[in-house]
Amino acid sequence: MEAHALRPEPLPQHYVPAATPTAPQQPARYLTNDEAAAFLRLSPRTLEKQRVIGGGPRFRKFGRRVMYAVVDLETWADARSFEMTSDPEYAARHSGAR
């Protein structure tokens, strides 16, 4: 018997992604309406109204439960960042048209 006939066949090559230097992502953290309101320093009722009329942060529904992702709350708050009240964008948002 020849020596090469006893060798096992090589295993098929599988794609293995290269390790990335970034840290593993943390799972999204979700807050209840009351927790989100406290996070934003708003009243819970304000968030409830904004879910109905619009203009509030993105929210998620898990069955009957309303939850807010912390990243969505931060994004919503950051979109309301202005340098001064004379900023044209601020004036446009806060004109009498509500």
GIQUIHU-V136035 format. One record per residue. N is the residue number from 1. RES is the residue in one small letter. PSI is psi in whole degrees, -180 to 180 (NA if undefined). Layout:
n=N res=RES psi=PSI
n=N res=RES psi=PSI
This chain:
n=1 res=m psi=140
n=2 res=e psi=150
n=3 res=a psi=-36
n=4 res=h psi=-20
n=5 res=a psi=-22
n=6 res=l psi=-12
n=7 res=r psi=138
n=8 res=p psi=153
n=9 res=e psi=146
n=10 res=p psi=147
n=11 res=l psi=148
n=12 res=p psi=146
n=13 res=q psi=129
n=14 res=h psi=147
n=15 res=y psi=125
n=16 res=v psi=114
n=17 res=p psi=145
n=18 res=a psi=145
n=19 res=a psi=137
n=20 res=t psi=147
n=21 res=p psi=-6
n=22 res=t psi=152
n=23 res=a psi=151
n=24 res=p psi=143
n=25 res=q psi=141
n=26 res=q psi=146
n=27 res=p psi=149
n=28 res=a psi=138
n=29 res=r psi=130
n=30 res=y psi=142
n=31 res=l psi=148
n=32 res=t psi=173
n=33 res=n psi=-47
n=34 res=d psi=-41
n=35 res=e psi=-41
n=36 res=a psi=-41
n=37 res=a psi=-43
n=38 res=a psi=-40
n=39 res=f psi=-42
n=40 res=l psi=-6
n=41 res=r psi=44
n=42 res=l psi=168
n=43 res=s psi=149
n=44 res=p psi=-34
n=45 res=r psi=-34
n=46 res=t psi=-45
n=47 res=l psi=-39
n=48 res=e psi=-45
n=49 res=k psi=-42
n=50 res=q psi=-28
n=51 res=r psi=-32
n=52 res=v psi=-49
n=53 res=i psi=-14
n=54 res=g psi=171
n=55 res=g psi=-9
n=56 res=g psi=-178
n=57 res=p psi=157
n=58 res=r psi=145
n=59 res=f psi=167
n=60 res=r psi=150
n=61 res=k psi=124
n=62 res=f psi=93
n=63 res=g psi=-123
n=64 res=r psi=-7
n=65 res=r psi=132
n=66 res=v psi=129
n=67 res=m psi=151
n=68 res=y psi=132
n=69 res=a psi=137
n=70 res=v psi=-41
n=71 res=v psi=-36
n=72 res=d psi=-38
n=73 res=l psi=-42
n=74 res=e psi=-40
n=75 res=t psi=-45
n=76 res=w psi=-44
n=77 res=a psi=-41
n=78 res=d psi=-31
n=79 res=a psi=-12
n=80 res=r psi=31
n=81 res=s psi=127
n=82 res=f psi=156
n=83 res=e psi=-44
n=84 res=m psi=164
n=85 res=t psi=-18
n=86 res=s psi=2
n=87 res=d psi=127
n=88 res=p psi=-37
n=89 res=e psi=-40
n=90 res=y psi=-46
n=91 res=a psi=-42
n=92 res=a psi=-39
n=93 res=r psi=-31
n=94 res=h psi=22
n=95 res=s psi=174
n=96 res=g psi=-8
n=97 res=a psi=96
n=98 res=r psi=NA
